Amino acid sequence: MRKTFVAVLTVLAAGTASLAGSTPAAAYDYPYCLQNRQVGIPGECYYQTYEQCMASASGRSATCAINPRVAFGPLQQRRAPRVYNPR
């Protein structure tokens, strides 16, 4: 009985692994975000064009804005200023 149970679990695990695929989904920052009181800022950033975003905003008391992650890019680390040290 235990061997049968282990065999069933093995088959189920193999089936779910194949359904999940071999590569994870790539993260993508879309350029436009829908914003309103319910979703806040930056909002729902799922739109490739401004027109798509505005069509979704229609009738929802919402507006569209540029995704700040796309507009400003990744934050860069600042280096400390060099101090002149004469010796």
Secondary structure as UniProt FT lines:
FT   HELIX           2..20
FT   STRAND          32..35
FT   TURN            37..39
FT   STRAND          44..47
FT   HELIX           50..57
FT   TURN            58..61
FT   STRAND          63..66
FT   HELIX           68..72
//
